[in-house]
Amino acid sequence: MLGLMTTTLRMPRYQLGARVYDVVSLERFVYRAGRRAAIEGLGLQGGERVLDVGCGTGLDLPFLMEADVGQVVGVDTSAPMLAQARRRVERQGWSAVTLVEGDAAQVSSLVDGLFDAVVFTYSLSVVDDWRQAWEQAWALLRPGGRIAVVDTALPVGRWRVFEPLARLALFSGGVDESREVWQQVLIATDDATYEVLMGGHVHVAVGTKPAASPQDLESRRTR
């Protein structure tokens, strides 16, 4: 029953509610800070190639384009959300942005080549097969590239007064807060940074993919 209820609530939010998502999601007041922190933490350089997994309506794009990146490839499973993202791209004239419809857990079959940076903002925790989505995106990240995960949990301390609202937001978005998906960055990367915002509701982790060792390169040559 819980699974059915989650699906029922997620469909209006990500499908029928795409046109008003940017407003009703409280992006400006709650979630933008995590998005900004993650993209700033990537330390993007001009001309780099970025993969935005679960790009939704394109709320990452203004921050990514500020970094003068060479290309952004945004992937999302929701056609209505991508339609909103395309309107944003067309309105701003961002020729460096490519949007692709498809499942994040199959992202390696949707895009070509390696990326200098990968970002999951409020998306990894809502993917059913989130571990596969992480592994496929990780494989697309070049050695020495940067990866960021932003996601949500229940607030703590004096912020617990907002717990009922946070629970509703997590439930309606299909978020499983027990996953703590940002831990993947802390485990897998070098020089990882970790920041907690909004009283524990927003978690931001950014790190660098280790460069391939000579042993790794030799192993690949002999396969």
C-alpha positions in Angstrom: 0.0 0.0 0.0 2.8 2.4 0.9 4.4 1.8 -2.5 1.1 2.5 -4.3 0.6 5.7 -2.3 4.1 6.9 -3.0 3.6 6.3 -6.7 0.3 8.1 -6.7 1.8 11.2 -5.0 5.0 11.2 -7.2 3.1 11.1 -10.5 1.3 14.5 -10.0 4.5 16.1 -8.7 6.8 15.0 -11.5 4.3 14.6 -14.3 1.1 16.5 -14.0 2.7 19.1 -11.7 5.7 19.8 -13.9 4.5 23.3 -14.8 4.3 24.5 -11.2 7.1 22.3 -9.8 9.6 25.1 -9.4 7.2 27.0 -7.1 5.5 24.3 -5.1 8.8 22.5 -4.4 10.0 25.4 -2.3 13.1 25.5 -4.4 13.8 29.2 -3.7 13.5 29.0 0.1 14.7 25.5 1.0 16.5 23.6 -1.8 18.4 26.2 -3.8 21.1 26.5 -1.2 22.1 22.9 -1.5 22.0 23.1 -5.3 24.3 26.1 -5.3 26.7 24.6 -2.8 27.1 21.4 -4.8 27.8 23.1 -8.1 30.2 25.6 -6.5 31.9 22.7 -4.8 32.6 21.1 -8.2 34.9 23.9 -9.0 34.0 23.7 -12.7 36.4 25.1 -15.3 35.5 26.7 -18.7 34.9 24.2 -21.4 34.3 21.2 -19.2 31.6 18.6 -19.9 29.0 18.0 -17.1 26.4 15.2 -16.7 23.3 16.3 -14.7 21.4 13.1 -13.7 17.8 13.7 -12.8 17.9 17.2 -14.2 14.1 17.7 -13.8 13.0 21.2 -14.9 16.6 22.4 -15.3 17.1 24.1 -12.0 20.8 23.3 -12.0 21.3 24.9 -15.4 21.7 28.6 -14.4 24.5 27.6 -11.9 26.2 25.4 -14.4 26.1 27.9 -17.2 27.5 30.5 -14.9 30.7 28.4 -14.9 31.0 28.7 -18.7 31.1 24.9 -19.1 31.5 23.4 -22.6 28.5 21.1 -22.5 25.8 20.1 -20.1 23.9 16.8 -20.7 20.8 16.6 -18.6 19.0 13.3 -18.2 15.5 12.7 -16.7 12.9 10.1 -16.9 9.9 12.5 -16.8 8.9 13.9 -20.2 6.8 16.8 -18.7 9.7 17.9 -16.5 12.1 17.8 -19.4 9.6 19.9 -21.4 9.9 22.5 -18.8 13.7 22.3 -18.9 13.6 22.7 -22.7 11.5 25.8 -22.4 14.1 27.2 -19.9 17.0 26.3 -22.3 15.2 27.9 -25.3 14.3 31.0 -23.3 17.9 31.5 -22.3 19.5 30.5 -25.6 21.8 27.9 -24.0 23.2 26.1 -27.0 25.6 24.1 -24.8 22.8 22.1 -23.2 21.5 18.7 -24.4 18.5 17.1 -22.7 17.9 13.4 -22.9 14.8 11.4 -21.7 15.6 8.2 -20.0 16.1 6.2 -16.8 19.0 7.3 -14.6 19.7 3.6 -13.9 20.5 3.2 -17.6 22.3 6.4 -18.1 25.4 4.8 -19.7 23.2 3.7 -22.6 21.8 7.2 -23.1 24.9 9.3 -23.4 28.3 9.0 -25.1 31.8 9.7 -23.9 33.3 10.7 -20.5 32.4 13.7 -18.4 34.5 16.1 -16.3 31.8 16.4 -13.6 28.6 14.6 -12.6 25.9 16.0 -10.4 22.9 14.4 -8.7 20.7 17.1 -7.1 17.7 15.8 -5.2 17.5 12.9 -7.6 19.6 9.9 -6.6 17.3 9.0 -3.6 14.2 8.8 -5.8 15.6 6.4 -8.4 14.4 2.9 -7.7 17.7 1.2 -8.6 19.8 4.1 -7.2 22.9 2.0 -6.8 23.0 1.1 -10.5 22.4 4.8 -11.3 25.4 5.7 -9.2 27.6 3.0 -10.7 26.7 4.0 -14.3 27.3 7.7 -13.7 30.5 6.9 -11.9 31.7 4.9 -14.9 31.0 7.9 -17.1 33.1 10.2 -14.9 36.7 10.5 -16.0 39.5 9.7 -13.5 40.2 13.0 -11.7 36.7 14.3 -12.4 34.4 15.7 -9.8 31.0 14.3 -8.5 28.4 15.9 -6.3 25.3 14.5 -4.6 22.7 16.6 -2.9 19.8 15.0 -1.1 17.5 15.2 1.8 16.8 13.8 5.2 14.8 14.7 8.3 15.9 17.8 10.1 17.5 17.6 13.5 17.9 19.7 16.7 15.9 22.9 16.9 14.9 22.4 13.2 12.9 19.3 14.2 9.9 21.6 14.5 9.8 21.4 10.7 9.8 17.6 10.7 6.2 17.1 9.7 6.7 19.3 6.6 10.0 17.5 5.8 8.3 14.1 6.1 5.6 15.2 3.7 8.2 16.5 1.2 10.2 13.3 1.4 7.1 11.1 1.2 5.5 13.0 -1.7 8.8 12.9 -3.6 9.3 9.2 -3.0 12.5 9.8 -1.0 13.8 7.0 1.2 15.7 9.0 3.8 17.4 5.8 5.2 19.5 5.5 2.0 21.8 8.5 2.8 22.9 8.5 -0.8 25.5 11.2 -0.2 27.6 8.6 1.6 28.6 7.2 -1.8 30.6 10.3 -2.4 32.3 10.1 1.0 33.2 6.4 0.4 34.3 6.5 -3.2 36.1 9.8 -3.8 39.3 11.6 -2.8 39.3 14.9 -0.8 35.5 14.6 -0.2 33.7 17.6 1.4 30.5 17.3 3.2 28.1 20.0 4.2 24.7 19.9 6.1 22.2 22.7 5.5 18.7 23.6 6.6 19.1 21.9 10.0 20.0 18.6 8.6 17.3 18.5 5.9 19.8 19.1 3.0 23.1 17.2 2.6 25.8 18.1 0.1 28.8 15.9 -0.7 31.4 16.6 -3.3 34.5 14.7 -4.2 37.1 13.7 -6.8 37.2 10.4 -8.6 40.7 8.8 -8.0 43.0 8.7 -11.0 43.5 5.3 -12.5 46.5 3.5 -11.1 49.1 1.9 -13.4 47.8 -1.5 -12.2 44.3 -0.5 -13.3 45.5 0.6 -16.7 47.5 -2.6 -17.2 44.4 -4.7 -16.1 42.3 -2.9 -18.7 44.9 -3.6 -21.4 45.0 -7.3 -20.7 41.2 -7.9 -20.5 
